[in-house]
């Protein structure tokens, strides 16, 4: 099976992600509407417009010097796009300015991690469409001022053309958290129960894991879930040449198939390879427990 640039098996070979790029007023959103077809457009600007006061939203940010609300809007747009990609919508169109390479990075990484082919991630760059800074300031619908337009044009020129590799190689847009992933962390009794129930499926000499079910990479989006006692129901078991895992139900996960890695092949196996398992079989269901936890980088 073909693997993409993140060394993830391409399980969504036809699904597309379009990254729009361009200076406000150059026709980026118009182009997005012309190419979306049966897909969906996700735009942070549209979310802000939905508040009913676009210019007032940015005025409050500038006056206060606190841009957390803008970060929240970007996070909400990403969450909406993530769900569309996970649900199989195609194409998913990201209609943000995406001037710098790292502005699109989260979307590209998410798509590749889900099994997209990098050949189906397209950057549609309208640039300035040949318009001057004054013309762009006049034509953009959100009132982006001339000085901001000029700054964006200079940045667009200095960054140059974008491609998937360049986006992946860019520095993350925000300061990295010390949290590696958020999960349902199994208690010791549940870990032992799980290993006992599936012991006959574990290949000889494989490394046993049975540690957690991943909720998301990085910090929890909903801090109120941290510390929550969760009951998961084990329903299926799957085996590849590199990993053994069980499917579970009972709590949401960014993975298309929520699962717990049971064991890995000592000859190159990694827990992440559980996502590549394609053959699953039903087993008699049973329950395990865990606590919603954030796991820090070592």
ABEGO torsion letter per residue (X at the ends): XBBBAAGBBBABAABBBBBBBEBBGAGAAAAAAAAAEABBBBBAAAAAAAAGBAAAAAAAAAAAGBAAAAAAAAAAAAAAAAAAAAAGBOBBBBBBAGABAAAAAAAAAAAAAAGBBAAABBBBBAEAGGBBAAAAAAABAAGBBAAAAAAAAAAAAAAEBBBAAAAAABBBABBBBABABBBBBBBAAAAAAAAAAAAAABBBGBBBBGABBBABBEBBABAAABGBBBBBBBABBBBBAABBBBBBBGBBBABABBBBBABBBABGBBAAAAAABABBBBBBBBBBBBBBBBBBBX
